[in-house]
């Protein structure tokens, strides 16, 4: 009976370790991903959208060459 109790305790410890590891991984992903998504969402709000003439759409890296 002692062997069965030790085996059951070992199996319980292994499953507890696996569940705790997955929980920490998911919590870390949530803690990192939610603020990162919110920051990207806020920056997305500030992007300028062109609604006028198509000729106004000048890429940023072309601005210096277009003005000179």
N, C-alpha and C positions, 0 to 999 in steps of 0.2 A: 504493500500500500504506500509506503514511503516513496518508492520509485515513481509511482503514478502521480503522486502529489508534486514531486520535483519536476516531472515532465510537464505537467499541467502548468506549473509556475513558469517554467522556461518558455513554453508556447505563449502564455499570456504576456510575458515580458517582451517577446519578439513582436507580437501583434501590437502591443502598446507602443513600442519603439517606432514601428512602421506608421501607425496612425499619427503619432506625435510629429514625426518627420514630415509627413504629408501636410499636416495642419500648419506647421511652421512655414513650409514652402508656399502654401496657398495664402497664408496671412501676409507673408513678405511680398508676394506678387500683387496682392490687393493694395497693400500699403504703398507700393511703388507705382503701380499702374494707375490708380485713381487720381492722385495728384498730377501725374504726368499727362493723363488724358485731359484733365481740367485745364492745365497750362496750355496744351495744344489747342483746346477749344477756345480759350480766351484769345490766343494769337490769331485764330481763324476768324474771330469776330472783327479784328482790326484790319484784315486784308481788304485792299481797295478792289472793288469790282467795277469793271468797265461796263457802262450801259449806253455809251454814245457811239461815236464813229469808230469803225474798225481801224482806221489809220492812227488813232491815238494809242494803240497798243504797242508801245515800244519796250522791248526787254530792257531790264535794268543795266545789263552789261553793254548795251548799245547806246546808252544815253550820252556818254562822252563823245563817241564818234559821230553821233547824229547832230550834236550841237557845234562841232568844230568844222 
